[in-house]
């Protein structure tokens, strides 16, 4: 979706401000946003250890597709961003 918007804007010779998106805000707050992202990623990777302790199962017991291990979480993150 982002790619289609980008192509449409470039063909019309416009930038993202014409649709109300100000990239400058992200640049101004990049340190704070980076810190928040780092905390969220670290929490997501450490959560199975806090919940299961040393016996982290290979599959979730509640929802079969729920990622539990770090490798499974990274796979789902990469899979979700490729969509």
Backbone as CSV, one residue per row, in Angstrom:
resi,resn,N_x,N_y,N_z,CA_x,CA_y,CA_z,C_x,C_y,C_z
1,UNK,0.818,-1.176,0.000,0.000,0.000,0.000,0.871,1.252,0.000
2,UNK,1.893,1.242,0.846,2.797,2.383,0.920,3.462,2.617,-0.433
3,UNK,3.847,1.532,-1.094,4.495,1.646,-2.396,3.584,2.273,-3.439
4,UNK,2.307,1.908,-3.424,1.370,2.495,-4.381,1.193,3.992,-4.149
5,UNK,1.116,4.391,-2.890,0.997,5.811,-2.571,2.253,6.544,-3.014
6,UNK,3.407,5.960,-2.763,4.671,6.576,-3.163,4.756,6.756,-4.672
7,UNK,4.372,5.731,-5.424,4.390,5.811,-6.888,3.426,6.889,-7.377
8,UNK,2.225,6.926,-6.820,1.236,7.921,-7.235,1.718,9.343,-6.947
9,UNK,2.319,9.544,-5.785,2.821,10.875,-5.450,3.969,11.287,-6.366
10,UNK,4.868,10.379,-6.649,6.000,10.711,-7.524,5.550,11.022,-8.938
11,UNK,4.562,10.288,-9.430,4.052,10.558,-10.782,3.414,11.931,-10.886
12,UNK,2.809,12.389,-9.802,2.180,13.707,-9.798,3.136,14.819,-9.377
13,UNK,4.360,14.452,-9.054,5.348,15.441,-8.644,5.061,16.046,-7.278
14,UNK,4.432,15.292,-6.403,4.096,15.780,-5.061,4.911,15.033,-4.015
15,UNK,4.879,15.573,-2.806,5.527,14.878,-1.702,4.461,14.462,-0.678
16,UNK,4.905,13.860,0.405,3.966,13.323,1.387,3.211,14.416,2.141
17,UNK,3.719,15.628,2.152,2.999,16.702,2.842,1.678,17.016,2.149
18,UNK,1.555,16.685,0.873,0.300,16.945,0.171,-0.834,16.023,0.643
19,UNK,-0.491,14.913,1.286,-1.527,14.030,1.852,-1.546,14.105,3.381
20,UNK,-0.817,15.071,3.931,-0.880,15.319,5.368,0.142,14.580,6.204
21,UNK,1.161,14.020,5.591,2.185,13.292,6.342,3.442,14.135,6.411
22,UNK,3.859,14.449,7.635,5.033,15.280,7.854,6.167,14.407,8.389
23,UNK,7.122,14.066,7.530,8.253,13.231,7.949,9.172,13.971,8.914
24,UNK,9.088,15.291,8.940,9.920,16.078,9.846,9.643,15.776,11.303
25,UNK,8.385,15.445,11.635,8.046,15.115,13.012,8.804,13.880,13.459
26,UNK,8.893,12.871,12.590,9.622,11.652,12.927,11.112,11.931,13.084
27,UNK,11.642,12.822,12.243,13.060,13.173,12.345,13.353,13.908,13.648
28,UNK,12.439,14.778,14.069,12.636,15.525,15.321,12.590,14.610,16.541
29,UNK,11.785,13.575,16.494,11.583,12.692,17.642,12.232,11.320,17.444
30,UNK,13.234,11.230,16.599,13.812,9.926,16.279,14.490,9.264,17.476
31,UNK,15.103,10.031,18.358,15.750,9.424,19.528,14.704,8.791,20.448
32,UNK,13.630,9.510,20.709,12.573,9.000,21.578,11.879,7.798,20.935
33,UNK,11.587,7.885,19.643,10.939,6.777,18.945,11.848,5.552,18.879
34,UNK,13.143,5.774,18.676,14.103,4.666,18.664,14.195,3.982,20.012
35,UNK,14.164,4.774,21.087,14.212,4.193,22.432,12.953,3.385,22.723
36,UNK,11.804,3.901,22.320,10.552,3.169,22.523,10.559,1.870,21.727
37,UNK,11.022,1.927,20.485,11.098,0.721,19.659,12.047,-0.305,20.269
38,UNK,13.189,0.146,20.776,14.155,-0.766,21.391,13.572,-1.446,22.626
39,UNK,12.839,-0.700,23.443,12.217,-1.278,24.641,11.153,-2.300,24.248
40,UNK,10.353,-1.979,23.234,9.317,-2.913,22.799,9.911,-4.195,22.219
41,UNK,10.967,-4.071,21.422,11.600,-5.256,20.837,12.252,-6.095,21.925
42,UNK,12.955,-5.451,22.848,13.598,-6.198,23.938,12.553,-6.903,24.807
43,UNK,11.447,-6.233,25.072,10.379,-6.848,25.860,9.756,-8.034,25.145
44,UNK,9.550,-7.905,23.831,8.962,-9.002,23.066,9.888,-10.211,23.011
45,UNK,11.181,-9.974,22.939,12.121,-11.089,22.892,12.351,-11.717,24.265
46,UNK,12.186,-10.945,25.324,12.409,-11.465,26.670,11.144,-12.046,27.300
47,UNK,9.980,-11.728,26.751,8.709,-12.167,27.344,8.592,-13.678,27.521
48,UNK,8.970,-14.502,26.542,8.843,-15.953,26.765,9.657,-16.457,27.942
49,UNK,10.825,-15.895,28.160,11.662,-16.315,29.280,11.017,-15.943,30.608
50,UNK,10.420,-14.748,30.670,9.740,-14.340,31.902,8.512,-15.202,32.167
51,UNK,7.797,-15.570,31.127,6.554,-16.324,31.298,6.812,-17.809,31.547
52,UNK,7.710,-18.406,30.734,7.945,-19.850,30.819,9.156,-20.233,31.666
53,UNK,10.027,-19.312,31.956,11.256,-19.629,32.677,12.261,-20.286,31.741
54,UNK,12.893,-21.350,32.192,13.898,-22.017,31.362,13.294,-23.061,30.434
55,UNK,12.029,-23.413,30.622,11.371,-24.433,29.799,10.479,-23.797,28.734
56,UNK,11.068,-23.059,27.821,10.297,-22.405,26.764,9.872,-23.472,25.752
57,UNK,8.552,-23.643,25.539,8.093,-24.659,24.585,8.388,-24.227,23.140
58,UNK,8.360,-25.193,22.246,8.615,-24.864,20.839,7.381,-24.296,20.167
59,UNK,6.187,-24.577,20.697,4.936,-24.052,20.154,4.089,-23.517,21.296
60,UNK,3.305,-22.496,21.010,2.424,-21.941,22.026,1.331,-22.947,22.376
61,UNK,0.923,-22.952,23.624,-0.098,-23.899,24.056,-1.508,-23.377,23.813
62,UNK,-1.690,-22.079,23.729,-3.020,-21.499,23.557,-3.388,-21.392,22.080
63,UNK,-2.552,-20.716,21.308,-2.784,-20.520,19.874,-1.603,-21.158,19.142
64,UNK,-1.837,-22.150,18.287,-0.718,-22.872,17.659,0.235,-21.992,16.845
65,UNK,-0.254,-20.938,16.222,0.617,-20.100,15.403,1.278,-18.961,16.166
66,UNK,0.979,-18.823,17.448,1.564,-17.760,18.247,3.067,-18.003,18.414
67,UNK,3.907,-17.036,18.045,5.355,-17.250,18.179,5.790,-17.239,19.642
68,UNK,6.671,-18.162,19.984,7.153,-18.266,21.358,8.648,-17.994,21.415
69,UNK,9.413,-18.654,20.576,10.869,-18.500,20.623,11.296,-17.261,19.831
70,UNK,12.534,-16.862,20.020,13.062,-15.699,19.313,13.052,-15.914,17.808
71,UNK,13.413,-17.099,17.367,13.421,-17.372,15.928,12.012,-17.258,15.339
72,UNK,11.022,-17.762,16.058,9.648,-17.667,15.576,9.175,-16.220,15.543
73,UNK,9.518,-15.442,16.535,9.136,-14.030,16.566,9.778,-13.265,15.415
74,UNK,11.055,-13.508,15.161,11.724,-12.836,14.048,11.116,-13.242,12.715
75,UNK,10.756,-14.520,12.566,10.106,-14.974,11.340,8.800,-14.222,11.126
76,UNK,7.964,-14.111,12.160,6.679,-13.436,12.022,6.839,-11.943,11.777
77,UNK,7.841,-11.312,12.382,8.090,-9.900,12.119,8.482,-9.695,10.673
78,UNK,9.404,-10.520,10.171,9.821,-10.396,8.775,8.674,-10.739,7.824
79,UNK,7.886,-11.739,8.145,6.757,-12.136,7.311,5.705,-11.019,7.274
80,UNK,5.458,-10.386,8.401,4.456,-9.318,8.468,4.904,-8.078,7.708
81,UNK,6.186,-7.783,7.715,6.657,-6.592,7.022,6.775,-6.805,5.526
82,UNK,6.826,-8.034,5.075,6.904,-8.321,3.635,5.558,-8.269,2.968
83,UNK,4.468,-8.436,3.762,3.114,-8.529,3.250,2.738,-7.378,2.410
